[in-house]
Amino acid sequence: MIDYQTYCQIRQLYTEKKLGFRQIARELKVDLKTVRKWARRESFQKAPLPKRQSKLDSFKGEIIGLLERHDYSARQLFQRIEERGYSTTMRP
């Protein structure tokens, strides 16, 4: 993934200076496929990242409840949810 500044440089070299993809890639030290992809785009929009599930999802309500009652450390929280069935080897 590139940043906005690099996108602007690619677009400027492609649209205003009419450089080819390989020339832009060499000048900016960016992969050729990346230049091809971003030079053709009219605007800079990052693709949204897919929402991933967490192993802690089923314990989040409980963790929030514990923190509202007391200022537990991370280690103490871990011990509490471990007592209630959380395992570092469990999968979502």
N, CA, C and O atoms as CSV, one atom per row, in Angstrom:
chain,resi,resn,atom,element,x,y,z
A,1,MET,N,N,0.850,-1.168,0.000
A,1,MET,CA,C,0.000,0.000,0.000
A,1,MET,C,C,0.898,1.235,0.000
A,1,MET,O,O,1.913,1.279,0.696
A,2,ILE,N,N,0.520,2.215,-0.772
A,2,ILE,CA,C,1.302,3.443,-0.845
A,2,ILE,C,C,0.602,4.544,-0.074
A,2,ILE,O,O,-0.577,4.428,0.261
A,3,ASP,N,N,1.331,5.608,0.205
A,3,ASP,CA,C,0.725,6.742,0.899
A,3,ASP,C,C,0.209,7.756,-0.124
A,3,ASP,O,O,0.447,7.623,-1.324
A,4,TYR,N,N,-0.492,8.758,0.369
A,4,TYR,CA,C,-1.123,9.749,-0.499
A,4,TYR,C,C,-0.084,10.536,-1.310
A,4,TYR,O,O,-0.305,10.832,-2.484
A,5,GLN,N,N,1.026,10.865,-0.692
A,5,GLN,CA,C,2.071,11.626,-1.383
A,5,GLN,C,C,2.619,10.849,-2.589
A,5,GLN,O,O,2.813,11.416,-3.664
A,6,THR,N,N,2.859,9.577,-2.402
A,6,THR,CA,C,3.359,8.739,-3.505
A,6,THR,C,C,2.312,8.635,-4.610
A,6,THR,O,O,2.646,8.679,-5.794
A,7,TYR,N,N,1.053,8.496,-4.223
A,7,TYR,CA,C,-0.029,8.461,-5.210
A,7,TYR,C,C,0.001,9.736,-6.056
A,7,TYR,O,O,-0.086,9.668,-7.282
A,8,CYS,N,N,0.124,10.893,-5.407
A,8,CYS,CA,C,0.137,12.171,-6.129
A,8,CYS,C,C,1.327,12.249,-7.080
A,8,CYS,O,O,1.202,12.752,-8.197
A,9,GLN,N,N,2.479,11.753,-6.638
A,9,GLN,CA,C,3.659,11.752,-7.508
A,9,GLN,C,C,3.437,10.861,-8.730
A,9,GLN,O,O,3.769,11.242,-9.852
A,10,ILE,N,N,2.881,9.688,-8.507
A,10,ILE,CA,C,2.603,8.767,-9.616
A,10,ILE,C,C,1.653,9.423,-10.609
A,10,ILE,O,O,1.906,9.421,-11.814
A,11,ARG,N,N,0.558,9.985,-10.100
A,11,ARG,CA,C,-0.434,10.615,-10.981
A,11,ARG,C,C,0.163,11.790,-11.750
A,11,ARG,O,O,-0.130,11.963,-12.933
A,12,GLN,N,N,0.993,12.594,-11.097
A,12,GLN,CA,C,1.599,13.744,-11.773
A,12,GLN,C,C,2.533,13.279,-12.892
A,12,GLN,O,O,2.493,13.808,-14.002
A,13,LEU,N,N,3.359,12.302,-12.596
A,13,LEU,CA,C,4.290,11.805,-13.610
A,13,LEU,C,C,3.551,11.136,-14.766
A,13,LEU,O,O,3.997,11.199,-15.912
A,14,TYR,N,N,2.441,10.506,-14.470
A,14,TYR,CA,C,1.668,9.796,-15.488
A,14,TYR,C,C,0.824,10.754,-16.337
A,14,TYR,O,O,0.820,10.652,-17.563
A,15,THR,N,N,0.122,11.670,-15.700
A,15,THR,CA,C,-0.804,12.534,-16.439
A,15,THR,C,C,-0.145,13.794,-17.002
A,15,THR,O,O,-0.434,14.194,-18.129
A,16,GLU,N,N,0.733,14.414,-16.226
A,16,GLU,CA,C,1.321,15.679,-16.671
A,16,GLU,C,C,2.608,15.487,-17.467
A,16,GLU,O,O,2.799,16.116,-18.508
A,17,LYS,N,N,3.475,14.629,-16.981
A,17,LYS,CA,C,4.760,14.431,-17.659
A,17,LYS,C,C,4.723,13.304,-18.676
A,17,LYS,O,O,5.675,13.101,-19.429
A,18,LYS,N,N,3.599,12.561,-18.691
A,18,LYS,CA,C,3.379,11.488,-19.668
A,18,LYS,C,C,4.472,10.418,-19.647
A,18,LYS,O,O,4.840,9.877,-20.690
A,19,LEU,N,N,4.986,10.121,-18.460
A,19,LEU,CA,C,5.985,9.058,-18.344
A,19,LEU,C,C,5.292,7.705,-18.374
A,19,LEU,O,O,4.123,7.586,-18.005
A,20,GLY,N,N,6.012,6.698,-18.810
A,20,GLY,CA,C,5.482,5.343,-18.824
A,20,GLY,C,C,5.558,4.720,-17.435
A,20,GLY,O,O,6.233,5.232,-16.542
A,21,PHE,N,N,4.856,3.613,-17.276
A,21,PHE,CA,C,4.810,2.946,-15.979
A,21,PHE,C,C,6.207,2.550,-15.493
A,21,PHE,O,O,6.538,2.742,-14.323
A,22,ARG,N,N,7.022,2.000,-16.392
A,22,ARG,CA,C,8.372,1.573,-16.010
A,22,ARG,C,C,9.232,2.764,-15.582
A,22,ARG,O,O,9.989,2.676,-14.616
A,23,GLN,N,N,9.109,3.863,-16.300
A,23,GLN,CA,C,9.884,5.054,-15.952
A,23,GLN,C,C,9.495,5.568,-14.559
A,23,GLN,O,O,10.353,5.932,-13.755
A,24,ILE,N,N,8.204,5.588,-14.298
A,24,ILE,CA,C,7.723,6.054,-12.992
A,24,ILE,C,C,8.205,5.106,-11.889
A,24,ILE,O,O,8.658,5.548,-10.833
A,25,ALA,N,N,8.104,3.817,-12.146
A,25,ALA,CA,C,8.530,2.828,-11.159
A,25,ALA,C,C,10.011,2.990,-10.820
A,25,ALA,O,O,10.397,2.934,-9.652
A,26,ARG,N,N,10.830,3.189,-11.844
A,26,ARG,CA,C,12.263,3.389,-11.610
A,26,ARG,C,C,12.540,4.672,-10.850
A,26,ARG,O,O,13.346,4.684,-9.919
A,27,GLU,N,N,11.882,5.748,-11.239
A,27,GLU,CA,C,12.127,7.052,-10.620
A,27,GLU,C,C,11.712,7.080,-9.146
A,27,GLU,O,O,12.417,7.640,-8.307
A,28,LEU,N,N,10.579,6.480,-8.845
A,28,LEU,CA,C,10.064,6.515,-7.472
A,28,LEU,C,C,10.470,5.293,-6.651
A,28,LEU,O,O,10.171,5.216,-5.459
A,29,LYS,N,N,11.159,4.325,-7.296
A,29,LYS,CA,C,11.553,3.071,-6.634
A,29,LYS,C,C,10.336,2.356,-6.056
A,29,LYS,O,O,10.310,1.959,-4.891
A,30,VAL,N,N,9.326,2.207,-6.919
A,30,VAL,CA,C,8.071,1.541,-6.562
A,30,VAL,C,C,7.872,0.398,-7.553
A,30,VAL,O,O,8.296,0.501,-8.704
A,31,ASP,N,N,7.245,-0.669,-7.133
A,31,ASP,CA,C,6.997,-1.810,-7.990
A,31,ASP,C,C,6.149,-1.413,-9.211
A,31,ASP,O,O,5.252,-0.577,-9.112
A,32,LEU,N,N,6.444,-2.014,-10.331
A,32,LEU,CA,C,5.739,-1.709,-11.580
A,32,LEU,C,C,4.238,-1.942,-11.465
A,32,LEU,O,O,3.449,-1.122,-11.936
A,33,LYS,N,N,3.834,-3.047,-10.844
A,33,LYS,CA,C,2.403,-3.337,-10.690
A,33,LYS,C,C,1.706,-2.266,-9.845
A,33,LYS,O,O,0.558,-1.907,-10.110
A,34,THR,N,N,2.396,-1.769,-8.847
A,34,THR,CA,C,1.840,-0.717,-8.001
A,34,THR,C,C,1.623,0.558,-8.813
A,34,THR,O,O,0.586,1.210,-8.692
A,35,VAL,N,N,2.594,0.902,-9.627
A,35,VAL,CA,C,2.466,2.094,-10.468
A,35,VAL,C,C,1.296,1.937,-11.432
A,35,VAL,O,O,0.488,2.856,-11.569
A,36,ARG,N,N,1.189,0.805,-12.094
A,36,ARG,CA,C,0.083,0.559,-13.019
A,36,ARG,C,C,-1.270,0.745,-12.322
A,36,ARG,O,O,-2.170,1.414,-12.830
A,37,LYS,N,N,-1.376,0.137,-11.161
A,37,LYS,CA,C,-2.636,0.178,-10.415
A,37,LYS,C,C,-3.021,1.606,-10.043
A,37,LYS,O,O,-4.156,2.021,-10.276
A,38,TRP,N,N,-2.088,2.358,-9.470
A,38,TRP,CA,C,-2.423,3.687,-8.947
A,38,TRP,C,C,-2.423,4.768,-10.019
A,38,TRP,O,O,-3.121,5.770,-9.863
A,39,ALA,N,N,-1.680,4.606,-11.086
A,39,ALA,CA,C,-1.667,5.620,-12.148
A,39,ALA,C,C,-3.022,5.708,-12.834
A,39,ALA,O,O,-3.423,6.781,-13.282
A,40,ARG,N,N,-3.715,4.605,-12.916
A,40,ARG,CA,C,-5.012,4.566,-13.597
A,40,ARG,C,C,-6.173,5.031,-12.720
A,40,ARG,O,O,-7.265,5.286,-13.227
A,41,ARG,N,N,-5.952,5.143,-11.427
A,41,ARG,CA,C,-7.030,5.551,-10.517
A,41,ARG,C,C,-7.209,7.063,-10.531
A,41,ARG,O,O,-6.241,7.823,-10.554
A,42,GLU,N,N,-8.459,7.474,-10.517
A,42,GLU,CA,C,-8.793,8.898,-10.523
A,42,GLU,C,C,-8.673,9.529,-9.142
A,42,GLU,O,O,-8.496,10.742,-9.023
A,43,SER,N,N,-8.770,8.704,-8.093
A,43,SER,CA,C,-8.665,9.246,-6.737
A,43,SER,C,C,-7.979,8.237,-5.831
A,43,SER,O,O,-7.915,7.045,-6.130
A,44,PHE,N,N,-7.473,8.742,-4.726
A,44,PHE,CA,C,-6.766,7.908,-3.753
A,44,PHE,C,C,-7.767,7.410,-2.728
A,44,PHE,O,O,-8.230,8.168,-1.876
A,45,GLN,N,N,-8.096,6.138,-2.817
A,45,GLN,CA,C,-9.006,5.529,-1.859
A,45,GLN,C,C,-8.442,4.183,-1.467
A,45,GLN,O,O,-8.259,3.301,-2.306
A,46,LYS,N,N,-8.170,4.037,-0.196
A,46,LYS,CA,C,-7.683,2.752,0.289
A,46,LYS,C,C,-8.853,1.787,0.368
A,46,LYS,O,O,-9.972,2.179,0.699
A,47,ALA,N,N,-8.595,0.549,0.068
A,47,ALA,CA,C,-9.631,-0.477,0.191
A,47,ALA,C,C,-9.879,-0.730,1.666
A,47,ALA,O,O,-8.929,-0.826,2.443
A,48,PRO,N,N,-11.140,-0.841,2.067
A,48,PRO,CA,C,-11.412,-1.101,3.484
A,48,PRO,C,C,-10.920,-2.487,3.889
A,48,PRO,O,O,-11.064,-3.456,3.145
A,49,LEU,N,N,-10.343,-2.560,5.070
A,49,LEU,CA,C,-9.860,-3.842,5.565
A,49,LEU,C,C,-11.039,-4.672,6.056
A,49,LEU,O,O,-11.957,-4.137,6.677
A,50,PRO,N,N,-11.023,-5.959,5.787
A,50,PRO,CA,C,-12.125,-6.801,6.258
A,50,PRO,C,C,-12.126,-6.871,7.782
A,50,PRO,O,O,-11.070,-6.902,8.415
A,51,LYS,N,N,-13.306,-6.895,8.353
A,51,LYS,CA,C,-13.454,-6.979,9.811
A,51,LYS,C,C,-13.134,-8.399,10.250
A,51,LYS,O,O,-13.784,-9.356,9.828
A,52,ARG,N,N,-12.121,-8.521,11.103
A,52,ARG,CA,C,-11.713,-9.833,11.590
A,52,ARG,C,C,-12.275,-10.072,12.981
A,52,ARG,O,O,-12.420,-9.144,13.776
A,53,GLN,N,N,-12.584,-11.305,13.256
A,53,GLN,CA,C,-13.045,-11.667,14.583
A,53,GLN,C,C,-11.849,-11.828,15.508
A,53,GLN,O,O,-10.753,-12.196,15.085
A,54,SER,N,N,-12.088,-11.545,16.770
A,54,SER,CA,C,-11.066,-11.687,17.783
A,54,SER,C,C,-11.386,-12.880,18.669
A,54,SER,O,O,-12.551,-13.226,18.863
A,55,LYS,N,N,-10.357,-13.501,19.199
A,55,LYS,CA,C,-10.571,-14.588,20.147
A,55,LYS,C,C,-11.229,-14.069,21.417
A,55,LYS,O,O,-11.810,-14.842,22.179
A,56,LEU,N,N,-11.141,-12.779,21.644
A,56,LEU,CA,C,-11.704,-12.190,22.855
A,56,LEU,C,C,-13.135,-11.694,22.679
A,56,LEU,O,O,-13.740,-11.225,23.644
A,57,ASP,N,N,-13.690,-11.787,21.473
A,57,ASP,CA,C,-15.040,-11.264,21.223
A,57,ASP,C,C,-16.061,-11.763,22.235
A,57,ASP,O,O,-16.873,-10.978,22.725
A,58,SER,N,N,-16.038,-13.029,22.551
A,58,SER,CA,C,-17.035,-13.580,23.469
A,58,SER,C,C,-16.797,-13.132,24.915
A,58,SER,O,O,-17.665,-13.325,25.766
A,59,PHE,N,N,-15.646,-12.545,25.201
A,59,PHE,CA,C,-15.326,-12.105,26.566
A,59,PHE,C,C,-15.355,-10.584,26.724
A,59,PHE,O,O,-15.170,-10.084,27.834
A,60,LYS,N,N,-15.582,-9.841,25.643
A,60,LYS,CA,C,-15.488,-8.380,25.704
A,60,LYS,C,C,-16.459,-7.766,26.703
A,60,LYS,O,O,-16.082,-6.865,27.453
A,61,GLY,N,N,-17.690,-8.234,26.724
A,61,GLY,CA,C,-18.666,-7.709,27.680
A,61,GLY,C,C,-18.215,-7.924,29.109
A,61,GLY,O,O,-18.346,-7.042,29.958
A,62,GLU,N,N,-17.690,-9.091,29.360
A,62,GLU,CA,C,-17.198,-9.428,30.695
A,62,GLU,C,C,-15.986,-8.567,31.071
A,62,GLU,O,O,-15.889,-8.092,32.203
A,63,ILE,N,N,-15.079,-8.369,30.136
A,63,ILE,CA,C,-13.887,-7.548,30.382
A,63,ILE,C,C,-14.296,-6.112,30.698
A,63,ILE,O,O,-13.779,-5.507,31.637
A,64,ILE,N,N,-15.217,-5.574,29.918
A,64,ILE,CA,C,-15.692,-4.204,30.160
A,64,ILE,C,C,-16.331,-4.099,31.539
A,64,ILE,O,O,-16.098,-3.135,32.269
A,65,GLY,N,N,-17.132,-5.090,31.888
A,65,GLY,CA,C,-17.755,-5.107,33.208
A,65,GLY,C,C,-16.723,-5.130,34.328
A,65,GLY,O,O,-16.867,-4.411,35.317
A,66,LEU,N,N,-15.701,-5.936,34.184
A,66,LEU,CA,C,-14.641,-6.006,35.191
A,66,LEU,C,C,-13.922,-4.668,35.333
A,66,LEU,O,O,-13.634,-4.224,36.445
A,67,LEU,N,N,-13.635,-4.028,34.195
A,67,LEU,CA,C,-12.922,-2.749,34.229
A,67,LEU,C,C,-13.781,-1.627,34.807
A,67,LEU,O,O,-13.254,-0.685,35.400
A,68,GLU,N,N,-15.092,-1.722,34.640
A,68,GLU,CA,C,-15.968,-0.704,35.221
A,68,GLU,C,C,-15.993,-0.808,36.740
A,68,GLU,O,O,-16.164,0.200,37.425
A,69,ARG,N,N,-15.826,-2.008,37.270
A,69,ARG,CA,C,-15.846,-2.214,38.719
A,69,ARG,C,C,-14.504,-1.929,39.379
A,69,ARG,O,O,-14.452,-1.480,40.524
A,70,HIS,N,N,-13.401,-2.196,38.642
A,70,HIS,CA,C,-12.091,-2.061,39.257
A,70,HIS,C,C,-11.039,-1.811,38.169
A,70,HIS,O,O,-11.233,-2.178,37.011
A,71,ASP,N,N,-9.948,-1.194,38.549
A,71,ASP,CA,C,-8.862,-0.893,37.610
A,71,ASP,C,C,-7.881,-2.068,37.566
A,71,ASP,O,O,-6.773,-1.993,38.098
A,72,TYR,N,N,-8.316,-3.154,36.920
A,72,TYR,CA,C,-7.486,-4.357,36.840
A,72,TYR,C,C,-6.338,-4.159,35.863
A,72,TYR,O,O,-6.450,-3.396,34.903
A,73,SER,N,N,-5.235,-4.852,36.114
A,73,SER,CA,C,-4.125,-4.877,35.156
A,73,SER,C,C,-4.471,-5.898,34.069
A,73,SER,O,O,-5.411,-6.679,34.216
A,74,ALA,N,N,-3.715,-5.882,32.996
A,74,ALA,CA,C,-3.941,-6.841,31.910
A,74,ALA,C,C,-3.753,-8.274,32.417
A,74,ALA,O,O,-4.499,-9.176,32.034
A,75,ARG,N,N,-2.781,-8.471,33.257
A,75,ARG,CA,C,-2.520,-9.806,33.801
A,75,ARG,C,C,-3.709,-10.296,34.638
A,75,ARG,O,O,-4.109,-11.457,34.551
A,76,GLN,N,N,-4.266,-9.386,35.450
A,76,GLN,CA,C,-5.415,-9.758,36.266
A,76,GLN,C,C,-6.631,-10.083,35.397
A,76,GLN,O,O,-7.359,-11.037,35.669
A,77,LEU,N,N,-6.843,-9.284,34.353
A,77,LEU,CA,C,-7.952,-9.558,33.425
A,77,LEU,C,C,-7.769,-10.914,32.765
A,77,LEU,O,O,-8.715,-11.693,32.644
A,78,PHE,N,N,-6.547,-11.186,32.342
A,78,PHE,CA,C,-6.247,-12.462,31.699
A,78,PHE,C,C,-6.585,-13.626,32.635
A,78,PHE,O,O,-7.191,-14.612,32.216
A,79,GLN,N,N,-6.192,-13.502,33.892
A,79,GLN,CA,C,-6.478,-14.568,34.858
A,79,GLN,C,C,-7.984,-14.752,35.039
A,79,GLN,O,O,-8.457,-15.883,35.144
A,80,ARG,N,N,-8.741,-13.656,35.077
A,80,ARG,CA,C,-10.200,-13.734,35.267
A,80,ARG,C,C,-10.881,-14.444,34.090
A,80,ARG,O,O,-11.732,-15.311,34.291
A,81,ILE,N,N,-10.500,-14.068,32.857
A,81,ILE,CA,C,-11.170,-14.700,31.710
A,81,ILE,C,C,-10.676,-16.131,31.496
A,81,ILE,O,O,-11.392,-16.968,30.946
A,82,GLU,N,N,-9.458,-16.400,31.929
A,82,GLU,CA,C,-8.941,-17.763,31.846
A,82,GLU,C,C,-9.754,-18.680,32.763
A,82,GLU,O,O,-10.022,-19.832,32.423
A,83,GLU,N,N,-10.143,-18.154,33.932
A,83,GLU,CA,C,-10.976,-18.919,34.866
A,83,GLU,C,C,-12.348,-19.222,34.264
A,83,GLU,O,O,-12.990,-20.206,34.632
A,84,ARG,N,N,-12.785,-18.378,33.346
A,84,ARG,CA,C,-14.106,-18.529,32.736
A,84,ARG,C,C,-14.051,-19.241,31.379
A,84,ARG,O,O,-15.034,-19.252,30.639
A,85,GLY,N,N,-12.890,-19.838,31.057
A,85,GLY,CA,C,-12.831,-20.675,29.869
A,85,GLY,C,C,-11.978,-20.183,28.717
A,85,GLY,O,O,-11.837,-20.897,27.724
A,86,TYR,N,N,-11.405,-18.995,28.805
A,86,TYR,CA,C,-10.535,-18.519,27.726
A,86,TYR,C,C,-9.251,-19.331,27.711
A,86,TYR,O,O,-8.672,-19.626,28.756
A,87,SER,N,N,-8.820,-19.684,26.521
A,87,SER,CA,C,-7.573,-20.419,26.353
A,87,SER,C,C,-6.791,-19.781,25.210
A,87,SER,O,O,-7.375,-19.381,24.203
A,88,THR,N,N,-5.502,-19.688,25.360
A,88,THR,CA,C,-4.682,-19.098,24.299
A,88,THR,C,C,-4.644,-19.972,23.056
A,88,THR,O,O,-4.221,-19.526,21.990
A,89,THR,N,N,-5.085,-21.215,23.190
A,89,THR,CA,C,-5.094,-22.117,22.031
A,89,THR,C,C,-6.454,-22.211,21.379
A,89,THR,O,O,-6.588,-22.843,20.331
A,90,MET,N,N,-7.483,-21.592,21.977
A,90,MET,CA,C,-8.826,-21.689,21.375
A,90,MET,C,C,-8.906,-20.855,20.104
A,90,MET,O,O,-8.195,-19.861,19.957
A,91,ARG,N,N,-9.754,-21.255,19.212
A,91,ARG,CA,C,-9.928,-20.549,17.930
A,91,ARG,C,C,-11.336,-20.018,17.845
A,91,ARG,O,O,-12.265,-20.604,18.399
A,92,PRO,N,N,-11.503,-18.847,17.113
A,92,PRO,CA,C,-12.858,-18.270,16.992
A,92,PRO,C,C,-13.816,-19.154,16.234
A,92,PRO,O,O,-14.980,-18.795,16.059
